Amino acid sequence: MIKTFQKGIIFDMDNTLLQSRIDFTEMKRAIFQLWVDNGIISPTLEWEKHTASQLIEIGRKAEQMTRELEQAMWDAVTAIEKEGMHGAVLEQHAVEVLEELKNRYQLYILTNNAYAAAEEALNETGIASYFDEIVAREQMTTLKPSPSGIHYIRSRKPDWPVSAWTMIGDSWIDGKAACDGQVAFIAYQGNELDMERNGVVPRAYINDLEELLTVLEKFEQE
């Protein structure tokens, strides 16, 4: 079926649609140690205060970065992702909400994970078919909180106005990417303090995916 409606929803994946078991603390520690061991960053850097994507970008921008070292980092990250996503389960009401939304919106995934890992998790949980496209780190020039992925998705529909898009995610990095990409953001079980601290102002906060249907309907009436 060809979708003719010109509205899109962009979903984060981990802890928005899937209950992630990815050990992000271990991921950050692994990235930090690799950078320290190779003279990329100081061992005094407070890595706990950074997101994994921020640590990755610090390294990628360093003069000492090599193709081999970057690949070693991605290999370590991918291994932790795969371990954490194996046997992933859906957030409550995910299927019911996607089933409803697919009749009114084009749906996208935007994740910092590797494409193969994301596709496998979405297939395992039976929801891959709901999405028009899975956009992973391979499609981005810079990871979230950069708006790179948002720009990529919007470029797929260049004739659509900014108002046609909404993003849903659990983290401030999702909100930052959406806001900097000029897309409305809805926070799902988001930490308000983290959002405020990073300058993210969600259009709405929801605690259950079912609430998304009501919130989107309200947006349509404004």
TORRO-525030 format. One record per residue: residue in one letter; x, y negated, z of N, C-alpha, C in turn. Coordinates in steps of 0.001 Angstrom, whole numbers, m for minus. Example, Ala and Ser with C-alpha at 12.3 -4.5 7.8 and 13.67 -1.06 7.14 Angstrom:
REM TORRO-525030
residuo n_px n_py n_pz ca_px ca_py ca_pz c_px c_py c_pz
A 13190 5690 7800 12300 4500 7800 13200 3300 7800
S 12850 2250 7080 13670 1060 7140 12900 m30 7870
END
This chain:
REM TORRO-525030
residuo n_px n_py n_pz ca_px ca_py ca_pz c_px c_py c_pz
M 838 1206 0 0 0 0 871 m1252 0
I 588 m2168 m923 1326 m3423 m974 680 m4418 m20
K 1488 m4951 864 965 m5916 1831 955 m7304 1202
T m206 m7935 1214 m328 m9250 590 m323 m10383 1606
F m508 m10059 2895 m562 m11129 3894 832 m11698 4129
Q 884 m13003 4364 2166 m13696 4459 2443 m14139 5888
K 2531 m13169 6772 2890 m13423 8169 3793 m12288 8627
G 4786 m12636 9436 5720 m11609 9858 6013 m11642 11345
I 6197 m10457 11914 6610 m10339 13309 7937 m9598 13353
I 8864 m10171 14090 10200 m9600 14243 10312 m9041 15655
F 10570 m7753 15762 10710 m7105 17064 12172 m6817 17380
D 12592 m7172 18586 13798 m6575 19132 13464 m5100 19364
M 14488 m4264 19529 14212 m2837 19698 14386 m2353 21139
D 15611 m2455 21670 15893 m1932 23014 15142 m2709 24087
N 14402 m1984 24896 13639 m2553 26013 12543 m3519 25569
T 12206 m3443 24288 11037 m4151 23768 10063 m3121 23196
L 10564 m2270 22311 9758 m1165 21786 10194 180 22359
L 11502 317 22561 12052 1554 23121 12605 1297 24512
Q 12419 2249 25390 13017 2161 26724 14466 2615 26614
S 15356 1636 26555 16766 1912 26293 17471 2500 27507
R 18314 3493 27230 19192 4027 28270 20645 3664 27969
I 20837 2726 27065 22199 2313 26724 22847 1670 27946
D 24043 2116 28266 24777 1583 29416 25548 343 28964
F 24878 m807 29025 25502 m2034 28532 26665 m2482 29404
T 26638 m2140 30680 27775 m2472 31546 29013 m1702 31099
E 28845 m423 30809 29962 387 30319 30435 m120 28961
M 29497 m535 28114 29853 m1078 26810 30697 m2338 26967
K 30269 m3231 27838 31021 m4475 28068 32406 m4174 28623
R 32470 m3222 29549 33757 m2860 30148 34705 m2294 29083
A 34176 m1465 28198 34998 m857 27150 35532 m1911 26178
I 34666 m2845 25799 35090 m3920 24893 36145 m4786 25564
F 35872 m5175 26793 36804 m6007 27558 38172 m5335 27666
Q 38186 m4052 28026 39460 m3356 28212 40232 m3253 26905
L 39523 m3011 25815 40173 m2931 24501 40798 m4262 24123
W 40075 m5344 24380 40607 m6679 24065 41806 m7020 24950
V 41708 m6697 26231 42818 m6964 27157 44051 m6157 26753
D 43863 m4878 26469 44983 m4000 26112 45704 m4462 24857
N 44993 m5197 24005 45581 m5645 22739 45867 m7143 22709
G 45853 m7764 23890 46240 m9163 23988 45264 m10148 23385
I 44012 m9726 23240 42998 m10603 22643 42484 m11611 23665
I 42273 m11148 24895 41756 m12018 25950 42537 m11792 27237
S 42370 m12718 28156 43037 m12627 29455 42330 m11604 30342
P 43094 m10847 31134 42465 m9896 32057 41658 m10579 33157
T 41782 m11902 33267 41021 m12633 34287 39642 m13073 33788
L 39355 m12836 32507 38039 m13213 31967 36936 m12509 32751
E 35915 m13251 33142 34796 m12675 33896 33817 m12009 32918
W 34199 m10807 32498 33435 m10120 31460 32009 m9794 31892
E 31789 m9654 33194 30447 m9310 33673 29434 m10406 33365
K 29923 m11643 33193 29029 m12778 32955 28707 m12968 31472
H 29275 m12138 30622 29028 m12220 29186 28145 m11054 28748
T 27418 m11254 27660 26708 m10133 27045 27705 m9355 26186
A 27345 m8134 25837 28216 m7339 24966 28448 m8057 23644
S 27395 m8652 23092 27540 m9337 21802 28471 m10539 21904
Q 28454 m11236 23030 29363 m12361 23219 30812 m11892 23298
L 31052 m10792 24009 32412 m10245 24096 32904 m9785 22725
I 32009 m9187 21965 32367 m8752 20612 32793 m9941 19767
E 32005 m11017 19808 32305 m12179 18969 33572 m12902 19426
I 33863 m12904 20722 35120 m13487 21206 36294 m12785 20531
G 36227 m11463 20489 37299 m10697 19865 37373 m10892 18367
R 36242 m10901 17713 36218 m11019 16250 36774 m12351 15767
K 36669 m13369 16607 37166 m14698 16233 38637 m14906 16583
A 39229 m13962 17300 40612 m14120 17753 41600 m13962 16596
E 42682 m14740 16646 43704 m14680 15598 44375 m13310 15541
Q 44458 m12640 16687 45155 m11350 16747 44308 m10183 16233
M 43058 m10453 15902 42165 m9379 15481 42634 m8747 14167
T 42579 m7435 14116 42896 m6698 12894 41695 m5848 12508
R 41685 m5407 11277 40586 m4566 10811 40521 m3260 11612
E 41699 m2704 11920 41758 m1442 12661 41237 m1610 14088
L 41597 m2722 14707 41161 m2973 16080 39654 m3213 16137
E 39136 m3954 15170 37693 m4186 15137 36946 m2868 14932
Q 37487 m2002 14082 36839 m711 13856 36866 146 15113
A 37978 79 15861 38066 823 17122 37002 347 18104
M 36769 m968 18112 35734 m1530 18982 34355 m1025 18561
W 34061 m1084 17259 32750 m640 16783 32544 850 17056
D 33603 1631 16931 33495 3066 17212 33106 3301 18670
A 33738 2545 19578 33436 2681 21012 32002 2251 21307
V 31588 1140 20707 30234 620 20913 29190 1602 20373
T 29431 2100 19164 28479 3018 18538 28313 4298 19349
A 29417 4809 19905 29351 6026 20718 28475 5813 21950
I 28602 4651 22585 27793 4342 23772 26325 4153 23377
E 26095 3511 22224 24723 3332 21731 24049 4681 21476
K 24750 5549 20755 24165 6848 20403 23825 7659 21645
E 24725 7630 22620 24477 8362 23859 23248 7814 24579
G 23120 6490 24600 22015 5861 25312 20685 5948 24598
M 20714 6105 23275 19475 6131 22506 18962 7546 22254
H 19791 8533 22567 19343 9917 22369 18175 10222 23311
G 17087 10696 22733 15923 11017 23552 15178 9804 24070
A 15351 8663 23406 14663 7437 23836 13150 7614 23766
V 12452 6932 24656 10985 6973 24657 10444 5569 24417
L 9198 5508 23995 8574 4228 23656 8109 3474 24893
E 8099 2165 24767 7451 1333 25774 5946 1623 25726
Q 5288 1426 26849 3850 1692 26935 3077 850 25923
H 2146 1486 25243 1240 863 24269 1929 435 22971
A 3173 844 22756 3884 432 21542 3162 900 20277
V 2772 2160 20235 2136 2699 19028 800 2016 18756
E m14 1862 19791 m1327 1238 19614 m1196 m188 19078
V m229 m912 19596 m37 m2303 19178 489 m2367 17743
L 1457 m1534 17409 1990 m1513 16044 916 m1095 15049
E 82 m153 15444 m1011 315 14579 m1965 m829 14249
E m2210 m1671 15218 m3087 m2827 15014 m2398 m3911 14188
L m1149 m4184 14509 m442 m5292 13857 m124 m5019 12391
K 79 m3758 12035 485 m3438 10661 m578 m3858 9643
N m1816 m4030 10110 m2903 m4428 9211 m2976 m5932 8994
R m2148 m6671 9738 m2215 m8137 9643 m865 m8806 9415
Y 196 m8089 9665 1534 m8687 9601 2516 m7747 8911
Q 3550 m8338 8341 4707 m7554 7933 5613 m7461 9155
L 6112 m6283 9435 6840 m6030 10677 8311 m5720 10407
Y 9155 m6307 11236 10605 m6135 11103 11222 m5778 12451
I 12318 m5038 12398 13160 m4790 13568 14419 m5633 13407
L 14834 m6284 14495 16112 m7005 14499 16888 m6551 15729
T 17955 m5789 15499 18718 m5214 16604 20210 m5411 16406
N 20925 m5579 17511 22383 m5651 17462 23014 m4271 17312
N 22201 m3225 17371 22720 m1866 17232 23109 m1576 15788
A 23841 m487 15604 24174 m22 14259 22900 444 13556
Y 22859 275 12233 21669 642 11469 21328 2123 11640
A 22344 2988 11521 22097 4431 11595 21515 4831 12947
A 22042 4246 14014 21551 4567 15361 20123 4068 15547
A 19847 2862 15041 18498 2298 15157 17492 3127 14363
E 17861 3470 13143 16963 4256 12291 16663 5614 12927
E 17696 6243 13481 17511 7548 14128 16556 7450 15314
A 16736 6412 16139 15874 6243 17317 14434 5959 16911
L 14246 5142 15893 12894 4804 15444 12205 6006 14802
N 12979 6825 14105 12413 8054 13532 12082 9069 14616
E 12981 9197 15591 12758 10138 16695 11477 9817 17461
T 11213 8531 17614 10033 8110 18379 8792 7952 17498
G 8958 8153 16197 7816 8180 15296 7261 6835 14879
I 8050 5762 15026 7501 4445 14678 8220 3770 13507
A 9197 4433 12906 9969 3808 11825 9080 3350 10670
S 8045 4117 10368 7200 3829 9204 6384 2545 9346
Y 6283 2020 10551 5523 784 10744 6273 m440 10217
F 7578 m313 10008 8396 m1496 9727 8753 m1630 8255
D 8621 m2857 7771 8982 m3153 6394 10492 m3113 6207
E 11218 m3449 7268 12681 m3390 7184 13283 m3319 8587
I 14338 m2537 8698 15141 m2490 9917 16397 m3307 9654
V 16561 m4365 10424 17733 m5232 10256 18643 m5019 11457
A 19831 m4495 11196 20782 m4166 12253 22043 m5010 12086
R 23073 m4684 12867 24245 m5563 12867 24950 m5625 11511
E 24777 m4571 10691 25415 m4598 9375 24857 m5699 8480
Q 23629 m6130 8754 23010 m7185 7936 23284 m8589 8480
M 23937 m8672 9624 24209 m9971 10250 25673 m10361 10067
T 25914 m11651 9964 27303 m12115 9986 27782 m12241 11425
T 26850 m12571 12336 27151 m12698 13761 25964 m12133 14540
L 26254 m11446 15644 25204 m10797 16431 24338 m11801 17188
K 23134 m11370 17570 22340 m12175 18503 23172 m12419 19756
P 23180 m13633 20299 22203 m14724 20179 22324 m15614 18946
S 23240 m15316 18035 23280 m16071 16785 21977 m15852 16015
P 21521 m16868 15265 20306 m16700 14458 20568 m16030 13115
S 21765 m15485 12922 22133 m14880 11641 21102 m13866 11149
G 20659 m12987 12044 19678 m11974 11652 18326 m12568 11301
I 17949 m13617 12025 16695 m14330 11722 16783 m14942 10328
H 17909 m15578 10040 18089 m16188 8718 18024 m15124 7619
Y 18610 m13966 7890 18583 m12883 6904 17138 m12464 6619
I 16360 m12268 7670 14967 m11842 7490 14153 m12920 6779
R 14331 m14162 7201 13584 m15244 6552 13959 m15380 5077
S 15203 m15053 4747 15639 m15147 3347 14954 m14103 2468
R 14407 m13065 3089 13695 m12039 2334 12341 m12556 1845
K 11840 m13581 2533 10556 m14189 2170 10749 m15706 2077
P 11516 m16164 1100 11872 m17586 1036 10692 m18535 876
D 9569 m18037 386 8401 m18902 178 7543 m19047 1434
W 7824 m18255 2452 7021 m18320 3672 7460 m19488 4543
P 6508 m20216 5127 6873 m21303 6047 7389 m20735 7365
V 8098 m21554 8115 8614 m21148 9425 7478 m20663 10316
S 6327 m21310 10197 5180 m20979 11055 4639 m19572 10819
A 5089 m18916 9751 4612 m17566 9451 5274 m16508 10325
W 6334 m16903 11044 7147 m15929 11772 7020 m16046 13288
T 7052 m14899 13945 7105 m14824 15411 8065 m13704 15780
M 8849 m13913 16838 9735 m12856 17327 9351 m12451 18738
I 9487 m11156 19033 9231 m10628 20372 10481 m9914 20860
G 10914 m10241 22082 12085 m9579 22649 12110 m9717 24158
D 12979 m8938 24791 13047 m8951 26255 14150 m9835 26800
S 15147 m10143 25993 16349 m10818 26483 16435 m12260 26005
W 17211 m13046 26751 17442 m14433 26331 18162 m14483 24999
I 18962 m13446 24672 19678 m13501 23390 18703 m13386 22219
D 17589 m12686 22422 16545 m12633 21393 15897 m14007 21243
G 15593 m14603 22389 14966 m15916 22376 15855 m16980 21772
K 17133 m16922 22073 18080 m17903 21534 18187 m17764 20019
A 18258 m16518 19550 18311 m16280 18108 17055 m16808 17422
A 15897 m16543 18031 14629 m17003 17460 14555 m18522 17436
C 14851 m19138 18573 14749 m20597 18675 15706 m21292 17710
D 16949 m20804 17651 17926 m21414 16744 17604 m21108 15288
G 16809 m20065 15073 16352 m19743 13726 15007 m20358 13408
Q 14522 m21229 14317 13273 m21987 14156 12036 m21089 14103
V 12099 m19983 14843 10990 m19031 14878 10404 m18995 16284
A 9079 m18951 16390 8416 m18871 17697 8836 m17591 18410
F 9002 m17673 19737 9474 m16525 20509 8508 m16179 21625
I 8204 m14892 21745 7406 m14362 22851 8303 m13442 23671
A 8399 m13714 24958 9255 m12922 25843 8469 m11759 26437
Y 8986 m10551 26241 8359 m9345 26794 9137 m8905 28029
Q 8492 m8991 29187 9136 m8652 30457 10470 m9382 30606
G 10481 m10627 30159 11713 m11410 30172 12007 m12034 31525
N 13276 m12244 31791 13730 m12895 33014 13675 m14409 32809
E 12741 m15068 33488 12539 m16504 33271 13777 m17315 33618
L 14489 m16917 34667 15692 m17644 35066 16762 m17554 33986
D 16953 m16359 33423 17917 m16188 32333 17518 m17025 31126
M 16231 m17049 30827 15744 m17840 29692 16061 m19316 29909
E 15709 m19823 31068 15932 m21241 31369 17415 m21579 31361
R 18220 m20706 31955 19659 m20947 32055 20306 m21064 30671
N 19736 m20387 29704 20310 m20390 28360 19521 m21246 27369
G 18652 m22097 27907 17948 m23056 27069 16873 m22459 26184
V 16326 m21319 26591 15282 m20662 25798 13918 m20960 26408
V 13015 m21475 25579 11655 m21785 26042 10672 m20933 25233
P 10301 m19760 25744 9359 m18905 25017 8002 m19584 24856
R 7350 m19263 23773 6000 m19790 23574 5027 m19097 24521
A 5392 m17886 24933 4569 m17140 25897 5412 m16051 26540
Y 5008 m15663 27745 5582 m14509 28437 4505 m13435 28515
I 4871 m12192 28215 3936 m11083 28386 4632 m9956 29154
N 3849 m9163 29878 4402 m8046 30640 4008 m6689 30076
D 3025 m6685 29182 2552 m5448 28558 2397 m5729 27065
L 2807 m4805 26220 2721 m5039 24783 1292 m5284 24319
E 312 m4737 25032 m1086 m4977 24661 m1435 m6461 24698
E m784 m7198 25590 m1038 m8637 25691 m648 m9368 24415
L 242 m8765 23643 711 m9397 22412 m438 m9670 21453
L m1385 m8762 21384 m2520 m8928 20470 m3332 m10167 20825
T m3573 m10371 22105 m4337 m11534 22570 m3565 m12821 22331
V m2273 m12793 22630 m1438 m13988 22473 m1354 m14396 21002
L m1156 m13434 20127 m1067 m13746 18699 m2387 m14288 18163
E m3491 m13742 18644 m4813 m14234 18238 m4995 m15687 18677
K m4508 m15990 19867 m4582 m17362 20374 m3741 m18295 19514
F m2549 m17834 19126 m1682 m18640 18263 m2385 m18961 16948
E m3095 m17968 16410 m3772 m18139 15123 m4835 m19234 15192
Q m5398 m19426 16374 m6488 m20394 16539 m5984 m21804 16824
E m4705 m21928 17113 m4155 m23255 17452 m3898 m24078 16199
END
